[in-house]
Amino acid sequence: MFLRKQTQYWIFIGLLLLGFCGASAVTLTELRDDSWTTANTNAQNLLTVLSQDIENRIDVYDDAIKSVASKLEQGQLGVLSPALQQSLLFDQVLKKPYFSSLLVLDSVGNVVRDAGAFPARTDNFSDRAYFQVHAAGQASGLYISSPFQRRLTGEDQVVALSRRMNGPDGRFNGVVVGTLTLSYFRSLFESANLNENDAINLFSQKGVLLMRSPFSPDQIGRDLSGSENVRRFQASESGAFSGTAAIDGITRLYNFKKVGSLPLILNVALSHDDIWAGWRRQAITIVAILALLCTLAGALALTGRREFNRRAQAEARTRESETQYRLLADHATDLIIRLDADLTRLYVSPASREMLGTDPSELVGKAASGVIHSEDWPRVENVALEARTTGIPVEAVYRLRHKAGHYVWVEGRYRYVAEDDGFIVVLRDISKRKAAEGELEIAHAELAHRANTDGLTGLANRRRFDEKLDEACEKAVGLDASLSLLLIDVDRFKLFNDTYGHQAGDECLRQVARAVKANASTGSLCARYGGEEIAVILPETDGCMADQVGERIRAAVAALQIPHLASDSGSVTISVGAATVAHSVIQTGAELVREADRLLYEAKRTGRNRVLSAASPEMIARSPILANEQKRLAAVEDLLRRTAGKDDELNLIARGAAQLMGTPIGFVSIVGQDELTMVGRHGIDVEKVPRDIGFCSYTIVGSETFVINDMHADQRFKNNPLAQGPNGLRFYAGAPLIDPTTGQTVGAVCVADFTPRKATSDAERNILANLSRVAADELS
């Protein structure tokens, strides 16, 4: 049965394709015939028009010739004056277009009358064919000659129109001859606007070519009577045939006819290529469409065949699967359920006994929600709705109540069946998998905690800190929210390790870390930044609140009272740098860390055990005064006396500082009560600077190198006169100069630059510190 249907199908497709091809062939044949008929008709119409024009034109000229001949043969003009004879014979004759001359020749060929000149020009034309044929009696009526050039002008090419004159006794008495320029025929033919390969030819009855279009000067006057085409022209009054031209070898359709009663043959020749050009374009289009239709029909046939095969195979599989489905449903470990539109069970597979401890009959006819956990039921309803709406299977994980009372985790796959407006549900027990996932989540959480936690202090590690800081900065800048960062360093921790050992150092860091974490604000992140440094990220915290949190942490660490003999207070203390996001200055995590580090260094430099922020008094005060200022000034006065005569040595130290630090300026300063004295200089000519604007006034407050990487970024110096204008200073670094005799800080060894720097390394700070000790030795 199936084979017979396939055979019928292929017969139908074959007939369809044959129908396409047959219809196309008939159409192409009709179009080809139409093209030929149209071309033939157009050629005949053109031939008729041209022939009529030529016949009419020559008849007009012949009438003028016959009139002159008749008047001369009657012999009645002799009584008139020569001028009157000239007027009666030739009046207005030469005004006819293309009629270039009209002559009367006597019996020996001499010009006796001339329409173009009076008296007539003297010449003899007995050598011309038009004279000879009439003298020999070979032409009884109008004779049309072959083309020749006029002797009178020597330029224009013409044909002669001539008639014989007889005397009273019937003997030859001369010839009346007019010349018609060939430009008439050329203009007439070119007005037809033929295609490039088409042609129009005018022959004499003897087969001489008088004119053709397209114009070929070398062919005019050529005798083609020997060609096959011309012989066919001469043999009939009119006709049509296809032939190859003797002149250019092009195959054309020739329509020809004799021009009235004249000894002329006219033909219109249309190129076969041009005749079939339009048909070929139509043929290509039709063949392309036919090919497309055949291709589509073939594709449709193959698709239909595949559909036949698929349907047959599907029917076979359906019959087989119906048998196997019941076997699978009865023995599958997955639970198969059929639900109606209201989610009521219509069928439950035997797997319910193993999965839920319930016989299928106990579940059929009841609502699905009866055994689904109440928390999961809304999710199941949404899954069913999505499956109905989208028409694709949707999965969900939820809990079913076991007959024993506990819950079983299942993975349910819901498929909507539009035919009966219901659902097919396949449930798989994933209780073991859920238990394993729970254990895996705990393991992942532990692993993530370890990956983000510092092993010594229990705080977040550096990697976690970097991630959180970038995230917090992006959020703060985007939402225009507050964000602060505390950078904490244990004071003189290296000395602590050297004194008490590394194990005690580790325990010290753990205690400090616990104090930091316990006193940080809610929502903050405490991280070990590196070594003995701890960082605290404070979201939604402005500068004032950050100072308070930093002070609370500092006090908590001091309250631990961890012994530290090398510390100024005798116990472990910390220094804190507090930086806050500011849109005009700080916007990224790197900039925030850099600012906090600057403030931390300044806190350590100016005495340690303190919290320092951009708003701290120390960071906005001008020209700080030391507590032991009187003793220091006394040491300064004594030192200034000792510097006399040591200019070269101190200038050398200033130059060495500038070269080693890569700056244009280096100097050694002594800070007096009201001014700074440059006792060693390189790159500057200034000897004294007011103390209230001098950078060294800040350097002598601490015991370590003082660095300003960018004057404009520091509240204390952005309006300093020395930092203003295009030639203002932007970078400064100075190490305190200690008087070796009194131990007082009397000045600084410094460098300065007009260009700011991003950072200054510890090695560069040590360079200035070492040079400061060299300068102190020089002053001792």
C-alpha positions in Angstrom: 0.0 0.0 0.0 2.8 2.4 1.0 4.8 1.5 -2.1 1.8 2.1 -4.4 1.2 5.6 -2.8 4.9 6.5 -3.3 4.7 5.4 -7.0 1.6 7.5 -7.6 3.3 10.4 -5.8 6.4 10.3 -8.1 4.2 10.0 -11.2 2.3 13.1 -10.1 5.6 15.0 -9.6 6.9 13.9 -13.0 3.7 15.0 -14.7 3.9 18.3 -12.9 7.5 18.9 -14.1 6.6 17.9 -17.6 3.7 20.3 -17.5 6.0 23.1 -16.5 8.5 22.3 -19.2 5.8 21.9 -21.9 4.1 25.1 -21.1 7.4 26.9 -21.1 8.4 25.4 -24.5 5.1 26.4 -26.0 5.4 29.9 -24.6 9.0 30.2 -25.9 8.0 29.1 -29.3 5.1 31.6 -29.5 7.4 34.3 -28.3 10.0 33.4 -30.9 7.4 33.5 -33.7 6.1 36.8 -32.4 9.6 38.3 -32.5 10.1 37.1 -36.1 6.7 38.3 -37.2 7.1 41.7 -35.5 10.5 42.2 -37.1 9.2 41.2 -40.5 6.2 43.5 -40.2 8.4 46.4 -39.0 10.8 45.9 -41.9 8.0 45.8 -44.5 6.5 49.0 -43.1 9.8 50.7 -43.2 10.5 49.4 -46.7 7.2 50.8 -47.9 7.8 54.2 -46.4 11.3 54.5 -47.8 10.3 53.2 -51.2 7.5 55.7 -51.5 9.7 58.6 -50.5 12.4 57.7 -53.1 9.8 57.1 -55.8 8.1 60.4 -55.1 11.4 62.3 -55.0 12.7 60.9 -58.2 9.3 61.4 -60.0 9.5 65.1 -59.1 13.0 65.4 -60.6 12.0 63.3 -63.6 9.1 65.6 -64.3 11.5 68.5 -64.4 13.7 66.7 -66.9 10.8 65.6 -69.1 9.5 69.2 -69.1 12.8 70.5 -70.4 13.1 67.8 -73.0 9.5 68.3 -74.3 10.0 72.1 -74.7 13.2 71.6 -76.6 11.8 68.9 -78.9 8.8 71.1 -79.8 11.2 73.7 -81.3 9.0 76.7 -80.4 11.6 78.5 -78.2 13.7 79.8 -81.0 11.6 82.9 -81.5 12.3 84.0 -77.9 15.2 85.7 -76.5 18.0 83.5 -74.9 17.3 84.9 -71.4 13.6 84.2 -71.7 14.3 80.7 -73.0 16.6 80.1 -70.0 13.8 81.2 -67.6 11.1 79.1 -69.3 13.3 76.0 -69.3 14.8 76.1 -65.8 12.7 78.3 -63.6 13.0 77.2 -60.0 14.4 73.7 -61.0 17.6 73.8 -59.0 15.8 75.0 -55.9 14.5 71.5 -55.4 16.4 69.8 -52.5 19.3 67.5 -53.5 18.9 68.4 -57.2 22.4 69.7 -57.8 22.5 70.4 -61.6 20.4 70.2 -64.8 22.2 70.3 -68.2 21.2 70.0 -71.9 23.8 68.2 -74.1 23.7 68.2 -77.9 24.2 65.1 -80.1 28.0 65.1 -79.6 27.9 65.7 -75.8 28.5 69.5 -75.6 26.7 71.5 -73.0 24.3 73.8 -74.8 22.1 74.8 -71.9 22.8 74.9 -68.1 20.2 75.5 -65.4 23.0 76.7 -63.1 24.8 79.1 -65.5 23.8 81.6 -68.3 25.3 81.5 -70.7 26.0 77.8 -70.3 29.4 76.6 -69.2 31.6 75.1 -71.9 32.2 71.3 -71.3 31.7 68.0 -73.1 30.2 64.9 -71.3 30.2 62.4 -74.2 32.4 60.1 -72.0 29.6 59.7 -69.4 27.6 56.5 -69.3 24.3 58.5 -69.2 25.2 60.1 -72.6 26.4 56.9 -74.2 23.4 54.7 -73.3 21.0 57.3 -74.8 23.2 57.9 -77.9 23.3 54.1 -78.5 19.5 53.9 -78.0 19.9 51.5 -75.0 17.6 53.4 -72.7 14.1 54.4 -73.8 12.9 56.2 -70.7 14.5 57.6 -67.5 18.0 56.3 -67.0 19.6 56.3 -63.5 23.4 56.0 -63.5 25.9 54.5 -61.1 27.3 56.9 -58.5 30.1 59.3 -59.7 31.6 62.6 -58.7 30.6 65.7 -60.5 33.2 67.1 -62.9 32.0 70.6 -62.4 32.6 70.5 -58.6 34.8 67.5 -58.1 33.4 66.9 -54.6 29.8 65.8 -54.2 28.9 62.3 -55.2 25.7 62.0 -57.3 23.7 59.8 -59.6 22.5 61.1 -63.0 18.8 61.1 -64.0 18.7 61.5 -67.8 16.3 61.3 -70.8 17.0 61.2 -74.6 16.0 64.1 -76.9 15.0 63.3 -80.5 15.0 65.6 -83.5 12.0 66.1 -85.9 13.2 63.1 -87.9 13.4 60.9 -84.8 17.1 60.9 -84.7 19.2 61.3 -81.5 19.4 65.0 -80.8 21.0 65.1 -77.3 20.4 64.4 -73.6 18.7 66.2 -70.8 20.5 65.2 -67.5 20.1 66.1 -63.9 22.2 65.1 -60.9 20.8 63.9 -57.5 23.2 64.0 -54.6 23.6 60.7 -52.7 23.3 62.7 -49.4 19.5 62.5 -50.0 19.5 58.7 -49.7 22.0 58.8 -46.8 19.8 61.2 -44.8 16.7 59.3 -45.6 18.2 56.0 -44.5 19.7 57.3 -41.3 16.4 58.8 -40.2 15.2 55.2 -39.7 17.2 54.8 -36.5 18.0 51.1 -36.9 20.0 48.9 -34.6 23.7 48.7 -34.9 23.8 45.5 -36.9 20.7 46.3 -39.1 21.1 47.7 -42.7 19.3 49.5 -45.5 20.6 49.1 -49.1 19.7 50.7 -52.4 20.8 48.9 -55.6 20.4 49.7 -59.2 18.7 47.1 -61.3 22.1 46.0 -62.5 23.2 45.3 -58.9 25.4 48.4 -58.3 25.2 49.6 -54.7 24.0 53.2 -54.7 23.7 53.8 -50.9 23.6 51.8 -47.7 23.1 52.4 -44.0 25.3 52.1 -42.0 27.3 54.3 -44.4 30.4 52.8 -45.9 32.1 55.1 -48.4 34.3 52.4 -49.9 31.2 50.3 -50.8 29.3 53.0 -52.7 29.3 52.2 -56.4 30.4 48.6 -55.9 29.0 46.0 -58.3 27.5 43.2 -56.2 25.5 41.6 -58.9 27.5 38.4 -58.4 26.4 37.9 -54.8 23.6 35.4 -53.9 21.5 38.0 -52.1 21.5 40.6 -55.0 20.6 37.9 -57.5 17.5 37.1 -55.4 16.7 40.8 -55.4 16.9 41.0 -59.2 14.8 37.9 -59.7 11.6 39.1 -58.0 9.6 42.3 -57.7 9.6 41.9 -53.8 10.1 39.3 -51.1 11.7 38.3 -47.9 14.5 35.8 -47.0 17.3 35.3 -44.6 20.9 35.5 -45.9 24.5 36.5 -45.0 25.6 39.9 -46.3 28.5 40.0 -48.7 29.8 43.3 -47.3 30.1 42.4 -43.5 29.2 38.8 -43.2 26.2 39.4 -40.8 23.2 37.1 -41.1 20.0 39.2 -41.6 16.3 39.0 -42.5 16.0 40.8 -45.9 12.8 42.4 -47.0 13.2 43.9 -50.5 11.1 45.5 -53.3 11.6 47.4 -56.5 11.0 51.1 -56.2 7.8 51.7 -58.2 8.6 51.6 -62.0 12.2 52.9 -61.3 15.2 50.6 -62.1 16.0 50.6 -58.4 15.9 47.8 -55.7 15.5 48.8 -52.0 16.0 46.4 -49.1 15.7 46.6 -45.3 17.9 44.0 -43.6 17.4 43.3 -39.8 20.1 41.4 -37.9 19.1 38.0 -36.6 20.9 38.8 -33.3 18.9 41.9 -32.8 15.6 40.2 -33.8 16.2 37.4 -31.2 17.8 39.7 -28.5 14.5 40.4 -26.8 13.3 36.8 -27.2 16.6 35.6 -25.6 16.1 37.8 -22.6 12.5 36.5 -22.2 13.8 33.0 -22.7 16.5 33.3 -20.0 13.9 34.7 -17.6 11.4 31.9 -18.4 14.1 29.2 -18.2 15.3 30.6 -14.9 11.7 30.6 -13.5 11.2 27.1 -14.9 14.4 26.0 -13.2 13.3 27.5 -9.9 9.9 25.9 -10.2 11.5 22.5 -11.0 13.9 22.9 -8.1 11.1 23.9 -5.7 9.0 21.0 -7.0 11.9 18.6 -6.6 12.5 19.9 -3.1 8.8 19.6 -2.3 8.9 16.0 -3.7 11.9 15.1 -1.5 10.3 16.7 1.5 7.1 14.8 0.8 9.0 11.6 0.4 10.7 12.2 3.7 7.4 13.0 5.3 5.9 9.8 3.9 8.8 7.8 5.3 8.7 9.7 8.6 5.0 9.1 8.9 5.3 5.5 8.1 8.1 5.1 10.6 6.2 7.1 13.2 3.2 4.8 12.7 5.4 1.8 13.1 7.1 3.3 16.2 3.8 4.3 17.6 2.5 0.8 17.4 5.7 -0.5 18.9 5.9 2.3 21.6 2.3 1.7 22.7 3.3 -1.8 23.7 6.6 -0.7 25.3 5.1 2.4 27.0 3.0 0.3 29.3 6.0 -1.9 30.0 8.2 1.1 30.8 5.5 2.9 32.8 5.0 -0.2 34.9 8.7 -0.8 35.6 10.3 2.7 35.4 11.8 4.1 38.6 10.5 7.6 37.6 7.0 8.3 38.5 4.7 9.1 35.5 1.5 11.1 36.2 -1.2 12.4 33.9 -3.1 15.5 35.1 -6.2 17.2 33.8 -6.5 21.0 33.3 -7.3 21.4 37.1 -4.2 19.4 38.1 -6.2 16.4 39.2 -4.5 13.0 38.7 -5.9 10.9 35.9 -3.1 8.3 35.8 -0.3 7.3 38.2 2.4 4.8 37.3 3.3 1.9 39.7 6.5 3.7 40.7 4.5 5.6 43.3 4.8 2.5 45.6 8.6 2.8 45.7 8.8 6.6 45.7 5.9 7.6 48.0 4.9 4.2 49.6 1.4 4.7 48.0 -0.5 2.5 45.6 -1.5 4.3 42.3 -5.2 3.8 43.0 -4.9 5.9 46.2 -3.7 8.9 44.2 -5.8 8.7 41.0 -8.7 11.1 41.0 -7.2 13.4 43.7 -5.7 16.9 43.5 -2.0 17.0 42.9 -1.6 19.5 45.8 -2.5 16.9 48.3 1.0 15.4 48.6 3.1 18.5 47.7 4.7 20.6 50.4 2.6 23.7 51.1 5.7 26.0 50.6 6.3 24.4 47.2 2.8 24.3 45.9 2.8 27.9 44.5 6.0 27.1 42.5 4.3 24.0 41.0 1.3 26.0 40.0 3.5 28.5 38.2 5.4 25.7 36.4 2.1 24.3 35.2 1.0 27.7 34.0 4.3 28.3 32.2 4.2 24.9 30.5 0.6 25.7 29.3 1.6 29.2 28.1 4.9 28.4 26.3 4.1 24.9 25.1 7.5 23.6 26.1 8.5 21.3 29.0 9.2 23.1 32.3 11.1 21.7 35.2 10.8 22.3 39.0 12.3 20.9 42.1 10.0 20.4 45.1 9.0 18.1 48.0 6.3 15.3 48.1 5.0 13.8 51.3 5.8 10.1 51.8 3.1 7.9 53.2 5.4 7.4 56.2 5.3 11.1 56.9 8.7 12.4 55.7 9.2 14.4 52.6 10.9 13.2 49.4 12.7 15.7 47.1 11.7 15.3 43.5 12.6 16.8 40.1 9.4 17.3 38.1 9.1 17.8 34.4 5.7 19.2 33.2 4.7 19.0 29.6 1.3 20.5 28.4 -0.7 18.3 26.0 -3.0 20.5 24.0 -5.0 17.6 22.6 -6.7 16.8 25.9 -5.9 20.0 27.8 -3.9 18.2 30.4 -0.3 17.6 31.5 2.1 14.7 31.5 4.4 14.8 34.5 7.6 12.8 35.1 8.9 12.8 38.7 12.4 11.7 39.7 13.6 11.1 43.2 16.5 13.4 43.9 16.7 13.1 47.7 20.2 11.7 47.7 21.3 14.4 45.3 19.9 17.1 47.4 21.6 15.7 50.5 24.9 15.7 48.6 24.3 19.2 47.3 23.7 20.4 50.9 27.0 18.9 52.0 28.7 20.4 48.9 27.4 23.8 49.7 28.7 23.6 53.2 32.1 22.5 51.8 32.1 25.4 49.3 31.2 27.9 51.9 34.0 26.7 54.1 36.4 26.7 51.1 35.3 30.2 50.2 35.7 31.4 53.7 39.3 30.0 53.8 40.1 31.4 50.4 39.1 34.9 51.6 40.4 34.7 55.2 43.9 35.4 56.5 45.1 32.3 58.4 46.9 34.2 61.2 44.4 36.9 62.2 41.1 35.4 61.0 40.3 38.6 59.2 39.7 38.9 55.4 42.8 38.5 53.3 44.2 40.9 50.8 42.4 39.4 47.8 39.1 39.7 49.5 39.9 43.3 50.5 40.8 44.3 47.0 37.6 42.8 45.6 35.4 44.5 48.3 37.1 47.9 48.0 36.7 48.1 44.2 33.0 47.1 44.6 32.4 49.6 47.4 34.1 52.5 45.6 32.1 51.9 42.4 28.9 51.8 44.4 29.8 54.9 46.4 30.7 57.0 43.4 27.7 55.8 41.4 25.2 56.5 44.2 27.0 59.6 45.6 27.3 57.7 48.9 29.9 57.9 51.7 32.8 55.5 51.9 35.8 55.6 54.2 38.9 53.4 54.7 41.1 53.0 57.8 44.7 51.8 57.3 46.1 50.6 60.6 49.8 49.8 61.4 51.2 48.4 64.7 53.7 50.9 65.9 57.4 49.7 66.0 56.3 46.1 65.3 59.7 45.0 64.0 61.2 46.0 67.3 58.5 44.0 69.0 59.4 40.9 67.0 63.1 41.5 67.7 62.4 41.8 71.4 59.8 39.1 72.1 60.1 36.8 69.1 57.9 36.0 66.2 55.5 33.8 68.1 54.7 36.6 70.4 54.5 38.9 67.4 51.9 36.6 65.9 49.8 36.5 69.1 50.1 40.3 69.3 48.7 40.6 65.7 45.8 38.2 66.6 44.9 40.3 69.7 45.1 43.5 67.7 42.9 42.0 64.9 40.3 40.9 67.4 40.2 44.4 68.9 39.9 46.0 65.4 37.0 43.7 64.4 35.2 44.1 67.7 35.2 47.9 67.5 34.6 48.4 63.8 31.2 49.6 62.8 28.5 47.2 61.5 28.8 46.3 57.8 32.5 47.1 57.7 35.1 44.7 56.3 38.3 44.1 58.3 41.2 42.7 56.4 44.9 42.0 56.9 46.5 44.3 54.4 50.0 43.0 54.7 52.5 42.4 57.5 51.4 44.3 60.6 48.9 46.5 58.6 45.2 46.1 58.9 42.6 47.8 56.6 39.0 48.5 57.5 36.4 49.4 54.8 33.6 51.5 56.2 30.6 51.7 53.8 28.2 54.7 54.2 30.7 56.3 56.6 31.8 60.0 56.2 35.1 61.4 57.4 33.9 62.4 60.9 32.4 59.0 61.6 35.6 57.4 60.3 37.7 59.4 62.7 35.4 58.2 65.5 35.7 54.6 64.5 39.5 54.9 64.1 39.8 56.5 67.6 37.6 53.8 69.1 39.9 51.1 67.6 43.1 52.9 68.7 41.8 53.2 72.3 40.8 49.5 72.3 44.3 48.4 71.2 45.9 50.6 73.8 43.6 49.2 76.4 45.0 45.7 75.7 48.2 46.8 77.5 50.4 44.4 75.5 53.9 45.0 76.9 56.3 46.7 74.4 59.4 48.0 75.9 60.6 49.6 72.6 57.4 51.7 72.4 57.2 55.2 73.7 54.2 54.3 75.9 55.6 50.9 77.0 52.8 49.0 75.4 51.6 48.1 72.0 49.9 51.0 70.1 48.7 51.6 66.6 48.7 54.4 64.1 45.6 55.0 61.9 45.2 56.8 58.5 41.6 57.6 57.7 40.6 58.4 54.1 37.2 59.2 52.6 35.9 59.1 49.1 35.6 62.6 47.7 34.4 63.1 44.1 36.8 65.9 43.4 39.9 64.1 44.5 39.3 60.4 45.4 37.2 58.2 43.2 38.9 54.8 42.9 40.0 52.1 45.4 43.7 52.7 44.5 43.3 56.4 45.2 41.6 55.8 48.5 44.4 53.4 49.6 47.0 55.9 48.5 45.4 58.7 50.6 45.0 56.4 53.7 48.6 55.3 53.4 49.8 59.0 53.2 47.8 59.8 56.3 49.1 56.7 58.1 52.6 57.6 57.3 52.1 61.1 58.6 50.5 59.7 61.8 53.6 57.5 62.4 56.0 60.4 61.4 54.4 62.8 63.8 54.5 60.7 66.9 52.5 57.4 66.4 49.6 56.2 68.6 47.1 58.5 66.8 44.4 58.7 64.2 45.0 61.1 61.3 42.6 62.2 58.6 42.5 65.0 56.1 40.4 67.0 58.6 42.7 66.4 61.6 44.1 69.6 63.2 47.6 68.4 62.4 46.7 68.2 58.7 45.4 71.7 58.4 47.5 73.6 60.9 50.1 76.0 59.6 53.7 76.2 60.8 53.5 73.9 63.9 55.4 74.8 67.0 57.3 72.1 69.0 56.8 71.8 72.8 60.5 72.2 73.4 60.7 75.2 71.1 63.0 77.3 73.4 65.7 74.6 73.7 65.4 74.0 70.0 65.9 77.6 69.1 68.9 77.9 71.3 70.4 74.9 69.5 69.6 76.6 66.2 71.4 79.8 67.2 74.5 77.8 68.2 74.4 75.7 65.0 74.2 78.8 62.7 77.5 80.0 64.2 79.1 76.6 63.5 77.9 76.5 59.8 80.2 79.5 59.0 82.8 78.4 56.4 81.0 75.1 55.6 79.0 76.4 52.6 80.9 74.2 50.1 80.3 71.0 52.1 76.6 71.7 52.7 76.1 72.7 49.0 77.6 69.4 48.0 75.2 67.5 50.3 72.3 69.5 48.8 73.4 68.7 45.2 73.8 65.0 46.1 70.3 64.9 47.5 68.9 66.4 44.3 70.8 64.1 42.0 69.9 60.9 44.0 66.3 61.9 44.2 66.0 63.0 40.6 64.9 66.6 41.4 66.1 70.0 40.2 66.3 71.4 43.7 68.1 70.3 46.8 68.9 72.2 50.0 69.9 72.0 53.7 67.7 74.2 55.9 67.9 75.5 59.5 64.4 76.4 61.0 64.6 79.5 63.1 61.9 81.3 65.0 60.6 83.3 62.1 62.4 82.1 59.0 64.2 79.2 57.3 67.9 79.7 56.4 69.2 77.7 53.5 72.8 76.8 54.6 73.3 74.5 51.6 71.7 75.0 48.2 71.4 73.5 44.8 69.1 74.7 42.0 67.8 77.7 44.0 69.1 81.2 44.8 66.8 81.9 47.8 68.7 82.0 51.1 65.8 82.6 53.5 62.0 81.7 53.5 59.4 82.8 56.1 58.8 79.9 58.5 55.0 80.0 58.2 55.2 79.0 54.6 58.3 76.7 54.7 57.8 73.0 54.3 60.6 72.3 56.7 58.5 73.6 59.5 56.5 70.4 59.2 59.5 68.2 58.7 61.0 69.0 62.1 57.8 67.9 63.9 58.5 64.2 63.2 61.4 61.9 63.4 61.1 60.4 59.9 61.2 61.7 56.4 58.4 64.0 55.5 57.0 63.7 51.9 54.4 65.8 50.0 53.9 64.0 46.7 51.5 66.7 45.4 51.1 70.0 47.1 47.7 70.6 45.6 46.3 67.4 47.1 47.3 68.3 50.7 45.0 70.7 52.6 48.0 72.2 54.3 49.8 73.3 51.1 47.4 73.6 48.2 47.2 77.4 48.9 50.9 77.8 49.9 52.5 80.7 47.9 55.5 78.5 47.1 53.1 76.0 45.3 51.2 78.6 43.2 51.6 79.6 39.6 53.2 77.8 36.7 56.6 77.7 38.4 55.2 76.6 41.8 56.6 73.6 43.7 54.5 70.5 43.6 56.8 67.9 45.3 58.8 68.0 48.5 60.6 65.5 50.6 62.7 66.3 53.7 64.5 64.3 56.4 64.8 65.9 59.9 68.3 67.3 60.7 69.3 66.4 64.3 71.9 68.5 66.1 74.5 65.9 67.3 75.5 68.1 70.2 72.1 68.8 71.8 69.8 66.1 70.1 67.4 68.9 69.0 65.7 68.9 65.6 67.1 72.0 64.0 66.3 71.7 60.3 66.1 69.3 57.4 67.9 67.9 54.3 65.3 68.4 51.5 64.6 68.1 47.8 61.8 69.8 45.7 60.4 69.5 42.2 57.9 71.4 40.0 56.2 68.2 39.0 54.1 66.0 41.4 54.8 62.4 42.0 52.4 59.4 42.6 54.5 57.8 45.3 57.8 57.9 47.1 59.6 54.6 48.0 61.1 53.7 51.3 64.5 53.6 49.6 64.1 57.2 48.6 63.1 58.2 52.1 66.2 56.4 53.4 68.4 58.3 51.0 67.3 61.6 52.6 67.6 60.2 56.1 71.2 59.0 55.4 72.1 62.4 53.9 70.6 64.1 57.0 73.0 62.1 59.2 75.9 63.0 56.9 75.0 66.7 57.2 74.7 66.3 61.1 78.2 64.8 61.1 79.5 67.7 59.0 78.0 70.2 61.5 79.4 68.5 64.6 
